[in-house]
């Protein structure tokens, strides 16, 4: 399935994702230093933010992603750091670095949702790491599903590069997997982003405004801590830490898995 968020909307991804990028990179950096990591690979690196920032502070960083547009964008953004930041087009189920690395990341809920795919992912990640190396992945707990927001439209808007980007998101949870359908509409900046009303939409079309609409569907798996520990042990890891950062009223968990076999 094609995803506009990783294609046409790539230039705006770091804005509309809404993460606390600085706090997150601070946490990741502290974990890597605690485990004496110098080389790191970002699995599902997206636009390369983590790779760029880690390279800036001295890590030997590589990003891997299946989106050609993500990799192109990441390389352009990291042009000043080509000595330490590298980007590879590939799948995290199959990619192998030339030599083992100290650490791996899988952030922005990029871990698969299906049990068999989770096992495939962890198995390949394990083979990338040296013994004692760590895998850092983010997730949300089953116990923290925000049921009050499930099934309700959530509207966000941003002004960027003479555009107003309006996103309307509706999610549904099925078997601990959030199915989200996001409709992105790109309007000229003259339209008020705080009032994405139907009148404004129709007016934009009638005036032949260059409004563009993209539909992006995503899936996010929720985990319990015991469940995640079991996945880790079966793949040759142990869960050695769990960190929590706030995110727009919710919580984002960061599990640290250490390779033990």
C-alpha positions in Angstrom: 0.0 0.0 0.0 1.4 3.4 -1.0 1.5 6.0 1.8 1.5 9.8 0.8 3.1 10.5 4.2 6.2 8.8 2.9 5.9 10.1 -0.6 4.2 13.4 -1.6 4.1 14.7 2.0 7.8 13.9 2.9 8.9 17.6 3.0 6.4 18.3 5.8 6.7 15.1 7.8 8.9 16.4 10.6 6.4 19.2 11.2 3.2 17.3 11.0 4.4 14.3 13.0 4.2 16.4 16.2 6.9 14.7 18.1 9.1 16.4 20.8 12.1 15.7 18.6 14.6 17.4 20.9 13.5 15.6 24.0 13.4 12.3 22.2 16.9 12.7 20.7 18.2 13.7 24.2 16.8 10.5 25.6 18.1 8.3 22.8 21.6 9.9 23.1 21.7 9.2 26.8 20.7 5.5 26.4 23.3 5.0 23.7 26.0 6.6 25.8 25.0 4.6 28.8 25.5 1.4 26.8 28.8 2.7 25.3 27.5 2.7 21.7 29.4 4.4 19.0 27.7 3.0 15.9 23.9 3.0 15.4 21.5 2.1 12.7 18.0 3.5 12.4 15.5 1.0 11.1 12.7 2.8 9.3 14.6 6.1 9.5 12.0 8.2 7.7 13.4 11.6 6.8 16.5 10.9 8.8 16.1 13.3 11.8 17.6 10.9 14.4 20.5 9.9 12.1 21.4 13.6 11.4 21.3 14.6 15.1 23.2 11.5 16.3 25.9 12.2 13.6 26.2 15.8 14.8 27.2 14.6 18.2 29.7 12.0 17.0 27.9 8.8 16.4 28.5 6.7 13.3 24.9 6.7 12.1 23.1 4.9 9.3 19.5 5.1 8.3 17.5 2.4 6.5 14.1 3.0 4.9 11.9 1.4 2.2 10.7 4.8 1.0 12.7 6.2 -1.9 11.5 9.7 -1.2 12.4 9.5 2.4 15.9 8.4 1.6 16.3 11.2 -1.0 15.1 13.8 1.4 17.3 12.5 4.2 20.4 12.6 2.1 19.7 16.2 1.1 19.1 17.3 4.7 22.3 15.5 5.9 24.6 16.8 3.2 26.8 18.6 5.7 27.3 15.3 7.7 28.1 12.8 5.0 31.2 11.7 6.9 29.1 10.1 9.7 25.5 10.1 8.4 24.6 7.5 5.7 21.3 6.5 4.3 20.4 3.2 2.6 17.2 2.3 0.6 16.1 -1.1 1.9 13.9 -3.2 4.1 14.6 -3.7 7.8 13.5 -7.4 7.4 16.5 -8.1 5.1 19.1 -5.3 5.4 22.5 -6.3 7.0 25.3 -3.9 7.6 28.8 -4.9 6.6 29.8 -5.3 10.2 27.9 -5.6 13.5 26.8 -2.3 15.1 26.5 -1.3 18.7 22.9 -0.2 18.6 19.7 0.0 16.5 16.6 2.2 16.6 13.1 1.6 15.5 11.0 4.7 16.3 7.7 6.4 15.5 5.9 3.1 16.0 7.7 1.6 13.0 7.7 -1.9 14.5 5.4 -4.3 12.6 1.9 -5.1 13.8 1.6 -8.8 12.9 3.2 -11.4 15.2 5.1 -13.2 12.5 6.4 -9.9 11.1 7.5 -8.8 14.6 9.5 -12.0 14.9 11.1 -11.5 11.5 12.0 -7.9 12.4 13.5 -8.8 15.8 15.4 -11.7 14.3 17.1 -9.6 11.6 17.7 -6.7 14.1 19.5 -9.2 16.4 21.8 -10.2 13.6 22.8 -6.6 13.0 23.9 -6.1 16.6 27.1 -7.1 18.4 26.6 -9.2 21.5 25.4 -6.9 24.2 24.2 -4.3 21.7 20.9 -2.6 22.2 17.7 -2.1 20.2 15.6 1.0 21.2 12.0 0.9 20.0 9.0 3.1 20.9 5.5 1.8 21.5 2.2 2.5 23.4 0.8 0.2 26.1 -2.5 -1.6 25.7 -3.5 -0.2 29.1 -3.1 3.4 27.8 -5.3 3.3 24.8 -7.2 6.6 24.8 -10.7 5.1 24.2 -12.3 8.5 24.4 -10.6 9.5 21.1 -11.2 6.3 19.2 -13.6 6.8 16.3 -13.8 10.5 16.6 -12.4 12.9 14.0 -9.3 14.8 15.2 -8.4 18.0 13.2 -4.9 19.6 13.0 -3.6 22.3 10.8 -0.2 23.8 10.0 1.1 26.8 8.1 4.2 26.0 6.0 5.8 27.2 2.8 2.8 29.3 1.6 0.5 26.4 2.3 -2.1 25.5 4.9 -2.0 21.7 5.7 -5.2 20.4 7.3 -5.4 16.9 8.6 -8.5 15.1 9.7 -7.8 11.7 11.4 -10.2 9.0 12.4 -8.9 5.8 14.2 -10.4 2.5 15.2 -8.8 -0.2 17.4 -9.1 -3.8 16.4 -7.3 -6.5 18.4 -4.9 -4.0 19.9 -4.0 -2.5 16.5 -5.0 1.1 15.8 -6.2 1.5 12.2 -5.9 5.2 11.4 -7.3 7.0 8.2 -5.8 10.5 7.8 -7.0 12.9 5.1 -4.5 15.7 4.3 -5.7 18.7 2.4 -3.1 21.3 1.2 -4.6 24.7 0.7 -3.1 28.0 -0.4 -2.1 30.1 2.7 -5.0 32.5 2.2 -7.4 30.0 3.8 -7.8 30.2 7.6 -6.3 27.0 9.0 -8.3 27.3 12.2 -11.6 27.0 10.3 -11.3 24.1 7.9 -15.0 24.6 7.0 -16.8 23.1 4.0 -17.4 26.6 2.6 -13.7 27.3 2.4 -13.1 23.9 0.7 -15.8 24.5 -1.9 -14.6 28.0 -2.5 -11.0 26.7 -3.1 -12.2 24.3 -5.7 -14.5 26.8 -7.4 -11.7 29.3 -7.7 -9.4 26.6 -9.2 -7.1 26.9 -6.2 -4.3 24.3 -6.2 -5.8 22.4 -3.3 -4.5 18.8 -3.1 -6.0 15.9 -1.1 -4.1 12.8 0.1 -5.4 9.9 2.1 -2.9 8.0 4.3 -3.7 4.8 6.2 -1.6 3.6 9.0 -1.5 0.8 11.6 0.0 0.9 15.1 0.3 -2.1 17.4 -0.3 -1.6 21.2 1.8 -3.9 23.5 1.7 -4.9 27.2 5.1 -5.0 28.9 4.9 -8.8 29.5 4.0 -9.4 25.8 7.0 -7.2 24.7 9.3 -9.0 27.0 8.2 -12.4 25.6 8.8 -11.2 22.0 12.3 -10.0 23.1 13.3 -13.2 24.9 12.2 -15.5 22.0 14.3 -13.4 19.6 17.5 -13.4 21.7 17.0 -10.1 23.6 16.1 -9.1 27.1 14.3 -5.9 28.0 16.6 -4.0 30.3 14.8 -0.6 30.6 11.6 1.2 29.7 11.5 5.0 29.5 8.4 7.2 29.1 8.0 10.6 27.4 4.7 12.6 27.3 3.2 13.2 23.9 0.2 15.5 23.4 -1.5 14.3 26.5 -0.5 10.7 25.9 2.6 8.6 26.8 5.2 7.2 24.5 7.2 4.3 25.8 10.8 3.5 24.8 11.9 -0.1 25.4 15.6 -0.9 25.5 16.3 -4.5 24.4 19.8 -5.9 24.9 21.1 -8.8 22.7 21.9 -11.8 24.9 22.4 -14.6 22.4 
